[in-house]
């Protein structure tokens, strides 16, 4: 049996907003071929964790890598589809 490919690796991720600690020592690994869910109450850091991995929120410390670290985040995200709770609006664009 061959080992599963690591899609996303997160280790010791921390995020602070001033005095508020949004993430503390978050670590996990997502492997190809599995289905994962991140569960927790409002304010527990689910969207912040995904925002960091998707390069829309800056981390305070820790590391993450996509596809075993074989490609930069920008390139890796071309292979990933994600919708997070916080929409990012482009103020210069309209629905029309």
Residue pairs with C-beta under 8 A, 6 or more apart in sequence:
4 31
4 32
4 33
4 34
5 31
5 32
5 67
5 68
6 29
6 30
6 31
6 32
6 67
6 68
7 30
7 31
7 32
7 66
7 67
8 29
8 30
8 53
8 64
8 65
8 66
9 29
9 30
9 63
9 64
9 65
9 66
9 68
9 69
10 26
10 27
10 28
10 29
10 49
10 53
10 62
10 63
10 64
11 27
11 62
11 63
11 64
12 25
12 26
12 27
12 61
12 62
12 63
13 23
13 25
13 26
13 27
13 49
13 52
13 59
13 61
13 62
13 63
13 64
14 21
14 23
14 24
14 25
14 26
14 59
14 60
14 61
14 62
15 21
15 22
15 23
15 45
15 48
15 52
15 57
15 59
15 60
16 22
16 60
22 45
22 48
23 45
23 48
23 49
23 52
23 59
23 60
23 62
25 62
26 45
26 49
26 62
30 36
38 46
38 49
38 50
39 46
40 46
46 85
47 84
47 85
47 86
48 57
50 82
50 84
51 57
51 84
51 86
52 58
52 59
52 64
53 64
53 66
54 77
54 80
54 82
54 84
55 73
55 74
55 77
56 84
56 88
66 73
66 76
66 77
66 80
67 76
67 79
